[in-house]
């Protein structure tokens, strides 16, 4: 994480914590490849057997939004519970 933060000149001081800052659409899931290592900011060997999500339509919220429910696993719905 530190390498990615330095690479993109993002500094942890002052960043929102425990808030939703935006959203993206997951449009595809596929097997990760060594070429994903740079985007994932991890060594390629950590991607063996892992999945990669392809994302589109990023939206940054004007104001960060508090999370209503803690995540359980990968899929979570912070605004309302699914029935």
HELIX and SHEET records of a PDB file:
HELIX    1   1 UNK A    2  UNK A    7  1                                   6    
HELIX    2   2 UNK A   34  UNK A   36  5                                   3    
HELIX    3   3 UNK A   37  UNK A   40  1                                   4    
HELIX    4   4 UNK A   44  UNK A   47  5                                   4    
SHEET    1   A 2 UNK A  19  UNK A  31  0                                        
SHEET    2   A 2 UNK A  51  UNK A  66 -1                                        
END                                                                             
